[in-house]
């Protein structure tokens, strides 16, 4: 009997079966040269045992892997730039909302006391109960989205506006453009 095998298909494992030698022949008369070799060319097949043919290995080349890594890096860069823009807009919006909250508390302080806080008293006076206002107007001092305190400037009772609350932006310094630009209570009153 001869070797029986299935045709090889891509992705499938082909099996090759080898038959036993005739019962009348002596096992001792066989030498290693008479035993069939597996179709893959590796090793010798055992008598009467089905042996899988080794599938042909398919791997990615270094160039293909590098191209994929470069594409992923470019996509990550584009996403990072877009997300950073949204984060800056969100921080500016948060700062405007907090300034509006402090402005509301300033107006309540002025209604209760007939005056605005001085520059020395600052925003901290809004966090303390007083005789005319037994409850705190704000629970705690707000911190801008970049971790800096808001700056309060009292311009005087006859000035327009009588006070200004400023957030200096991401750099924490007066002036700047983009994310470093200042956000002021006077900007909110104009809108």
Phi, psi and omega per residue, in radians:
X1 nan 2.598 -3.109
X2 -1.835 -3.079 3.135
X3 -1.328 2.440 3.112
X4 -2.031 2.304 -3.141
X5 -2.558 2.734 3.089
X6 -1.625 2.651 3.092
X7 -1.170 2.541 -3.100
X8 -1.385 2.303 3.054
X9 -2.045 2.660 -3.132
X10 -1.186 2.324 3.094
X11 1.461 -0.264 -3.119
X12 -1.764 2.638 3.093
X13 -1.608 2.190 3.123
X14 -1.617 2.535 -3.138
X15 -2.013 2.448 3.077
X16 -2.092 2.258 -3.126
X17 -1.977 2.402 3.113
X18 -2.013 2.370 -3.091
X19 -1.428 2.763 3.058
X20 -1.207 2.618 3.018
X21 -1.173 2.839 3.136
X22 -0.992 2.589 -3.117
X23 -1.177 -0.465 -3.090
X24 -1.407 -0.305 -3.133
X25 -1.472 2.688 -3.096
X26 -1.514 2.380 3.088
X27 -1.196 -0.479 -3.099
X28 -1.232 -0.418 -3.083
X29 -1.359 -0.222 3.131
X30 -1.428 2.355 2.977
X31 -1.981 3.060 -3.050
X32 -1.067 -0.466 -3.124
X33 -1.203 -0.451 -3.131
X34 -1.383 -0.319 -3.117
X35 -1.342 2.389 -3.121
X36 -1.244 2.677 3.120
X37 -1.752 2.474 3.134
X38 -1.025 2.622 -3.059
X39 -1.051 -0.423 -3.141
X40 -1.320 -0.272 3.130
X41 1.552 0.115 -3.097
X42 -1.976 2.123 3.035
X43 1.280 -3.131 3.134
X44 -1.966 2.550 3.114
X45 -1.470 2.474 3.070
X46 -1.352 2.711 -3.099
X47 -1.186 2.218 3.031
X48 1.263 0.208 -3.106
X49 -1.971 2.353 3.110
X50 -1.313 2.271 -3.118
X51 -2.035 2.265 3.077
X52 -1.273 2.485 3.051
X53 -1.434 2.374 -3.113
X54 -1.160 2.177 3.103
X55 -1.190 2.625 3.127
X56 -1.260 2.169 -3.078
X57 -1.233 2.334 3.110
X58 -2.204 2.131 -3.118
X59 -2.338 2.879 3.096
X60 -1.451 2.527 3.097
X61 -1.424 2.862 3.134
X62 -1.062 -0.650 3.140
X63 -1.128 -0.753 3.119
X64 -1.096 -0.748 3.123
X65 -1.110 -0.736 3.140
X66 -1.128 -0.681 3.115
X67 -1.090 -0.778 3.122
X68 -1.086 -0.741 3.132
X69 -1.103 -0.723 3.116
X70 -1.117 -0.747 3.132
X71 -1.116 -0.762 3.113
X72 -1.089 -0.708 3.101
X73 -1.093 -0.714 3.127
X74 -1.153 -0.729 3.105
X75 -1.110 -0.717 3.114
X76 -1.105 -0.677 3.107
X77 -1.118 -0.759 3.133
X78 -1.117 -0.786 3.134
X79 -1.100 -0.726 -3.135
X80 -1.069 -0.760 3.130
X81 -1.131 -0.719 3.131
X82 -1.168 -0.731 -3.133
X83 -1.162 -0.685 3.141
X84 -1.061 -0.690 3.098
X85 -1.097 -0.734 3.116
X86 -1.176 -0.654 3.116
X87 -1.112 -0.730 3.116
X88 -1.119 -0.719 3.097
X89 -1.105 -0.736 -3.136
X90 -1.124 -0.711 3.125
X91 -1.134 -0.727 3.107
X92 -1.123 -0.711 3.113
X93 -1.119 -0.714 3.096
X94 -1.087 -0.751 3.127
X95 -1.091 -0.741 3.108
X96 -1.066 -0.745 3.135
X97 -1.128 -0.716 3.122
X98 -1.183 -0.674 3.086
X99 -1.106 -0.710 3.112
X100 -1.098 -0.660 3.106
X101 -1.139 -0.758 3.122
X102 -1.159 -0.679 3.107
X103 -1.072 -0.705 3.109
X104 -1.090 -0.753 3.106
X105 -1.129 -0.623 3.097
X106 -1.094 -0.750 3.140
X107 -1.144 -0.651 3.081
X108 -1.160 -0.679 3.090
X109 -1.101 -0.772 -3.138
X110 -1.122 -0.682 3.128
X111 -1.154 -0.644 -3.123
X112 -1.382 -0.608 -3.013
X113 -1.909 -0.204 -3.127
X114 1.323 0.233 3.132
X115 -2.754 2.871 3.043
X116 -1.669 2.741 3.088
X117 -1.085 2.578 3.062
X118 -1.311 2.952 3.112
X119 -1.086 -0.652 3.129
X120 -1.149 -0.684 3.113
X121 -1.215 -0.695 3.074
X122 1.054 -2.794 -3.113
X123 -1.295 -0.397 -3.082
X124 -1.043 -0.496 3.136
X125 -1.118 -0.422 3.129
X126 -1.263 -0.308 -3.116
X127 -1.602 -0.031 -3.091
X128 -1.991 2.393 3.040
X129 -1.228 2.606 3.102
X130 -2.294 3.123 -3.138
X131 -1.113 -0.782 -3.098
X132 -1.407 -0.356 -3.135
X133 -2.334 1.522 -3.013
X134 -1.175 -0.302 3.103
X135 -1.866 2.674 3.076
X136 -1.128 2.450 3.087
X137 -1.405 -0.551 2.968
X138 -2.357 2.554 -3.055
X139 -1.183 -0.769 -3.123
X140 -2.582 2.838 3.118
X141 -1.140 2.207 3.112
X142 -1.296 2.536 3.058
X143 -2.007 2.360 -3.105
X144 -1.169 2.873 -3.077
X145 -1.045 -0.263 3.117
X146 -1.720 0.102 3.060
X147 1.560 0.197 3.140
X148 -1.828 2.721 3.083
X149 -1.356 2.609 3.040
X150 -1.297 2.552 -3.119
X151 -1.756 2.286 3.122
X152 -1.972 2.281 3.107
X153 -2.215 2.168 3.082
X154 -1.640 2.114 -3.075
X155 -1.633 -0.191 -3.101
X156 1.990 2.672 -3.053
X157 -1.140 -0.531 -3.092
X158 -1.616 -0.141 -3.127
X159 -1.309 2.718 3.086
X160 -2.152 1.907 -0.013
X161 -1.410 2.719 -3.095
X162 -1.229 -0.354 3.130
X163 -2.562 2.907 3.087
X164 -2.488 2.351 3.047
X165 -1.996 2.216 -3.007
X166 -2.217 2.438 2.934
X167 -1.961 2.195 -3.061
X168 -1.473 0.132 3.082
X169 1.426 -2.898 -3.022
X170 -1.179 -0.483 -3.123
X171 -1.496 -0.225 3.125
X172 1.240 0.248 -3.129
X173 -2.132 2.691 3.136
X174 -1.134 2.439 3.130
X175 1.486 -3.071 3.114
X176 2.053 2.943 3.124
X177 -2.261 2.776 3.125
X178 1.144 -2.297 -3.129
X179 -1.152 -0.373 3.133
X180 -1.492 -0.090 -3.074
X181 -1.206 2.637 -3.120
X182 -1.373 2.618 3.040
X183 -2.119 2.165 -3.032
X184 -2.152 2.693 3.073
X185 -1.135 -0.462 3.098
X186 -1.178 -0.563 3.069
X187 -1.140 -0.626 -3.121
X188 -1.255 -0.611 -3.128
X189 -1.219 -0.508 3.141
X190 -1.241 -0.475 -3.073
X191 -1.467 nan nan
